Amino acid sequence: MLELSNVHVVFNKGTVNEKHALKGVNLTINQGDFVTVIGGNGAGKSTMLNSIAGAFSIESGSIKLDGVEISKLPDYKRASFISRVFQDPLIGTAGNMSIEENLALAARRGKRRTLKWYTNNEEREYFKALLAEFDLGLEDRMMQKVGTLSGGQRQAITLLMASLASPKLLLLDEHTAALDPKTALKVLNVTKKIAGQNNLTVLMITHNMSDAIAYGNKLIMMNEGNIVFTSEGEEKKELTIPFLMDKFERTVGEKLGGDKMLLG
């Protein structure tokens, strides 16, 4: 489904602030894979996701999705088959529109839109059933403006919006980091359910090693623009936090520092 071949990303090339953010990243993800990505600050996690989405241009290498080269496609064209959920719950929704209106727009993603885009009763009931999965009471507040909701409620809606049109790839950039633990757990469990029911291919960045182990079928660890460790299948199920911490510390060495707090 997704193939990165020798991908390099360089920021501020030729200046004193030049930074080689990705250094020849190679990654293959199959259809239906749920991949968790861990690593310290500046490891290249978000840069990799932004490069896949088209927000950052790559210096060299290749990015293929479903066998098609997309490296030169602008981000707005990739948006028809790649969905994203950001760390900030405010980014993915239109605050001055209702829950129903936000979901209706997302459901028509990639389709020709007319003035008659409002939901019918059947679609409204479908949205309510999906919202009920979060156990946040959103299914009974369909006409409430999203801007009046909590961060966790907005993030739940953003996740649904990102998955409604069945994208080829779903990118999650620490999408539960700004939520309280209880809401984060609900969002993660629904993320897993949505991905499984729709056979979505998912790439999820997290700073929580426990979540990285518990969710998905493949885990990758990044450091200084490289993938330094990969685990999948049965091997991943046997991973422990102490093992990953030791692996990270041996890889990063003295640079571990404050990242240990973030990764614990």
Residue, then its C-alpha position, 0 to 999 in steps of 0.5 A: m500500500l505504501e512504500l518509501s524508498n531512500v527518502h531524504v528531507v532537508f530543511n533550509k538547504g545551503t544555509v547555516n540552519e540546514k537540517h537533514a530531517l530524513k536520511g534515506v528512510n525506507l518503509t513498506i506498509n501493506q494494505g490494512d497494516f496499523v503501524t505505530v511510530i515512536g521516537g524522541n523529539g526531532a527523530g523525524k516522525s512528523t517529518m515523515l508523515n508530512s512528507i507522505a501527506g505532501a506538506f513537505s517536499i522530499e529532497s530525493g527518493s520515492i513515495k509510492l501509494d498503491g503502486v503509484e508514485i506520489s512524490k511530486l503530487p501537491d498535498y491538496k491532490r493527495a488529500s483525496f486519498i490520504s486523511r490526517v488527524f493532528q495533535d491539535p483537536l481544533i485543526g480538523t473541524a470547522g468550529n462555526m458549523s454543527i457536528e452534523e454539518n462537519l460530518a456531512l462535508a467529510a462524507r462528501r470528500g472527493k465527490r462533486r458537491t452541490l448546494k444540496w449537501y445536507t444530510n437525510n434521515e438515513e445518513r443522520e442515523y448513520f452518523k449518530a450510530l458512529l458517534a455513539e461508539f465514542d460514548l461521549g454523548l455526541e450522538d444526541r447533540m448533532m446540531q450543536k456547533v463544534g466550537t462549543l465542544s471539548g478538545g476530546q469531543r472535537q478530536a473524536i469528530t475529527l477522527l470520524m471525518a477522516s475515516l468517513a470517505s474510506p481513505k487509502l491511508l490514515l495518518l495520525d500525528e499524536h492524535t490523543a496527546a492533547l486529551d485526558p487519559k480517559t478520553a484518549l483511551k476511548v479515542l484510541n479504541v474507536t480508532k482501532k475499531i474504525a481501522g479494522q472495520n474499514n480495513l484502513t491502512v494506518l500510520m500513528i505517531t505516539h509518545n506513549m510506548s504502552d499505546a505503541i505496543a498495544y495498538g497495531n500490528k507493526l511498530i517502528m522506532m525512529n532516531e535522527g531521521n532514520i528508522v532504527f528498529t522495526s517489530e511486527g506480528e507475533e514479535k510485536k505482541e511480546l514487546t515490553i516497555p523496558f525492552l523498548m526503553d533499553k533499545f532506545e537508550r542503546t540507540v540514542g545513548e547520551k542524547l536520551g535525556g528528557d525524551k525518557m520522560l516523554l517515552g515512558 
